[in-house]
Amino acid sequence: MQKAGRLLGGWTQAWMSVRMASSGLTRRNPLSNKVALVTASTDGIGFAIARRLAEDGAHVVVSSRKQQNVDRAVATLQGEGLSVTGIVCHVGKAEDREKLITTALKRHQGIDILVSNAAVNPFFGNLMDVTEEVWDKVLSINVTATAMMIKAVVPEMEKRGGGSVVIVGSVAGFTRFPVSTCRSFHPTPSTPPTAQRCILPSSYQVLSHKRDTLLP
């Protein structure tokens, strides 16, 4: 009983530490003077990520495909006293990616953090109806653009002794669901088993891409 009490007490203390850290009670600008790029960051999850990074002391460069969205996000976050600038960036365009990186380097002389949040899902329906054009768009934005962004920022991170890359993905890449309920597809690096389950009738068995066992 005493052992269980000590264990419970330890877990409680750890949980409280996490809560305090999350609430900022034990944090004082842990990202001070760090420079963060966040793609697709003028609303939703990307905007929330940009705000939190800035609240933790980072200089954040937000981006979006539309200037008015960038202007609105920058005005909102600067109005909260945060160090935030922004630029238009369509991650599928090499010239836009270059401008985003160049902006960060000119303003802040380096890059420490990349959050790749930009992605597309242009098709909802049966996976067998997806056209080649749709596949090309998904792979171009969700895979190639992310890889090219990483390739471009890592040398800048190395100049500052290292950095962090965060790739935002979909829960669909980690959760299989029955074929009968599969109506849309959100590709991520972990997608193959999910994609196969969407394509094949339920009478088929699919080999996992990670291990030599059959998926249930």
N, C-alpha and C positions, 0 to 999 in steps of 0.2 A: 504493500500500500504506500509506504514512504517512497519507494522507488518510483512508483507511478506518479506520486505527487510531485517529486522533483522533476520528472520528465515533463509533466504538464506545465509546471512552472517555467521550465526552460523554453517550451514552445510558446507560452504566453509572452515571455520576455522578447523572444525573437520576433513574434508577430507585432508587438508594440513597437519594436525598433523599425520594422518595415513601414508601419503606419506613420511613425514620426518622420521617417526619411521621405516618404511620399508626400506628406503634408508640408514639408519644408522646415519642420521644427529643428531638425539637426543638420540642415543643408544651408550653406551660405555660398551661393554662386559656385557650385562645383565645376561649372564649365566656363569659368571666367577667362576671357580672352581667346576662347576657342571659336573657330569659324565653321558654321554649319550651312550646307546647301540642302534644301528640301524641295524636291520636285512635286508638282501638283499640290501646292500647299496654300492655296488661297481660300479653301473652305474644307469642311469635313475633317477627316482624320489627319490629312496633311497640315491643315491649319492648326489643329490642336497640337500636333507634334512640334511645329514651328514655334508656337507660343510657349510650350513647356521648355524647349531648348533655350529660348531667349530668357525666360524667367530664371533659368539656372545659370545665366550669365553669358551665354554664347552670343556672338554676332551672327545673326541668321539672314540668309538670302533666300527669300521665297520666290516662287515662280509659278506661272500659269500660261496657258495659251492666249489669254485675252488680257489686254492692258488694263481694262476697267476693273477686272478682278484683282490684278496685282495692286493697283492703286488703292482699292478698298481695303485689302488685307493689310497693306503697309500702313495706311492711315490708322486703322484700328489698333494695330500692335504698337505703333509709335505713340499713339494716344495713351497707351498703358505704360509708357516710359521704357519700352523695350528697344533694344538695338536691332532693328530690322530694316532691311532694304529689299527691293524686289526688281525683277526683270521678266519680260515675256520670254518664255521658253517652251517650244514644242520639242519634246525629247526625241521625237522621230526625225528631227532635222539636225544634221551635224553642225551647221552654222549656229543654231540656237544653243546647242549644248556648249559649244566653244564660247559663246557670248556669256553664258551663265558662269562658267568657270573663270573667264577673264574678268568679269565684274567682281567676283569675290577676291581675286588676287589683287586687283587694283585698289579696292577699298580696304582690304584687311591683310594683304600681303601673305596670304596662305589659306590652306583648307585643312580642317581637322576631321570633319564629319560629313558624310553624305547619307541622306535618307532618300532612297529611291522609292517614291510613292506613286509615280505616274504609271498608269496602266489602262488598258482598254478591254472591254468585253462587248464587242459589237453585235453579238449574235445570241439570241435566246430561242431555244427550240431543240429539236432532235439533232444530236451530234452528226448523224449521217447526212444531214442536209447542209452542213457547213461547206461553203465554197472555198476554192483555193485562194481567192482574193481576201477572204476573211482570215484564213490561216496566216497569210502573208502579213496582214496588218497586226494581228495578235503577236506574232513572233517578232515583228519589227519593233513594236513599242515595248512589249513586256519582257522580251529577252535581249534582243540585239542592242536596243538603246541603253538598257541598264548596264550591259557588259561594256559598252563604249564609254559610258559615264565613269564606271569604275576604273577602266583603263586610263582615262584622262586624269582622274583625281589622285590616284594612288602615288604617282611620282611626287605630287605636291605634298601629300601627307608624309612621305618618306623624308622630305626635307625638314620636317618639323618633328621628326622622331617617331612617327606613327600616326595612326588615326583609326576611325571607325566607319564601317559601311553597314547600313541597315537597309534591307530590301523588304518592303511591305508586300505580303502575299495574301492569298485567300484561304480561308479555312477549308475550302473545297479541295485543296491540295493535300489535306491531311485526313479527311473524313470520307469514307466510301458511303454510297447510298444506293438503294435498290434501283435497278434499271427502270422499273415502273414509275419511279418518282424523278428520274433524271430528265430535266427539261432545259438545263443551261450548263455552261461549261466555263469555268474560271481557271485558265491555265497558270500553273506555277511550276517551279522546279520539281515539285513533288507530285505532279499530276498524273503520270502515266497509268498507275493502277486505276485511278478514278476514271480516266478517259476510256480505258479498256472496258470497265464495267458499264460505262454509258453506251458503248458501241455494241457490245455483244449481248445476245439473248441470255437469259438467266440460266439456261441449260449448259452454257459453256463454262469451263474453268479457266482461270487466267493465272499464269505464273507471275509471281511478284518480281519486280525489277530489282529488289533489294536482297532477296533471299530465295533459295530453291525450295519453296513451299507453295502450296496452292492457296490462293486467297479464298476466304469463306464465301 
